[in-house]
Amino acid sequence: MLDLFELPVDYKGTERLFPAELLPMGFTHKIKVTVEGTEFIFEPDEERNYRAMVTEQDHFNQNHIDKGLLQEICNTLDMLFGNGDQSGYTIK
């Protein structure tokens, strides 16, 4: 069963909707969000703050993706599902 939804993100004064999917993983979960045709995985850390998991190859290939937008997606996920604290953009 797919848990698909649209994630509303207010960024630079404009609300944008991004297709997203909840990925249950045992005792935790990840959220796959498609941004400008590229899929990014967001996961909560130990403190339930969301972070974008971006490999160095993704970072190299997707330099056109606005890092501020990824941060705002993390913040939105924190408000909706996490503990509401600021989260981060992580290169793994």
N, C-alpha and C positions, 0 to 999 in steps of 0.2 A: 504494500500500500504506500503510495506516494503522499507525502505531506507537503504539498506545494502551497505557496502563498506569495503575495506581493508585499514587498517591504517598502514602506513610505519613508523617504529620507529627505529632510529639508536641508539643502546645501546651497549656499550663496544666494539665499532668498527665493529659491525655487524648490518646490516639492517634486521629487522624482520617485517613480515606482520601479523597483527592481525585482525581477523574478527570483524567488528563493525557494529552497527546499530544506526541510528539517531532516537530518541524517542521524537517527538514534544509533548509539554505539555503546552497548552495555550499560554501564552506570552513568554515562555522559552522552553528549551529542555534539554534532557539528552542524553548521548551517552553510549551505552552498548558495552563493549569491552571484548572479550573472550581471557583470558590469561591462557595458559596451562590448558585448560579445565574448568576454573572457570570464570564466568561472573562477571565483575565489572561495576558499574555505575559511570560515570564521569559527573559532572555538573558544569556549570559556577557559580561563586559566584557573589556578587554585583559589583565587578570590572571587570567582564568577564574573570577571571582567572579560569582555570579548576582545579577541585579537585576530587580525588577518594573518593567515599562514601563507607566506609568499616565499617561494624558493628563490635562490639567486638567479636561476635560469628564467623564472617568471619575471623577476625584477628587471633582468637584462632585456627580455623580449617585450615587456609591456611598459616601457618608460613613458608611453603616452597616457597611461592611467594616472589620474590625479591622486597623489598620496593623501591629500586633504579629504578627498571624497571617501577613500577607504577608512580614514579615521572617523569621518562622520557616520559611516555605516556601523563601525564599532560602537560609537556613542549611542546610536539608535538602538542597536541590539541590546546594549547595556540597559537602556531605559525600559525596553519592552520585556526582556527576559533575564537580565542580570541583576546586579545589585545597585546599578545607577552610577557607579564611579566611572572615572575616565579610564579608557582602555588604551591599547596600543596597536601599532602597526609593526609587525615582526617579520624580519627576514630570517628564514630558517635554512 
